Amino acid sequence: MNVSMFAAIGAAIAVVTGLGAGIGIGIATAGLLQSIARQPEAQPKMLPFYFVGVALAESTAIYGLVIAFLLYAKI
């Protein structure tokens, strides 16, 4: 068992963060659409919070991808 094997496993785990981000963005989008369907007049107030949430979820995926690249470079 050498370090490169653990780096490969860590890189694979770090790539899985994209799955979590995709699920989170899907749930947020579903919630936004349901709330807009119930109260269309509240849409301008909801959209900024939605975009902040999507940006935060996507940033976790990008951090995971960067860590995967860094770990993969050690192999």
Phi, psi and omega in degrees: 000113181247177185292326183294330177293317179292326177294321179294319178295318178296322178295321179295320178293322181293329179292333181295343178299333176296327177295315178297321179294320178296318178294317180297317179293323178295318179293320179295319179294320178297317178295320179296315181295322177294318181290325177291325178294328180280320181225085183298332182289346180268003183302315181298333179280334185274327187300318179299321179293324177297314182293325176295317179295319178294320179296320178293319178294320180289328179293328177294324177293321180292320177298319178297320179294319178297317179295322177298318178296319180295319179289324180293329178293338180279349183285000000 
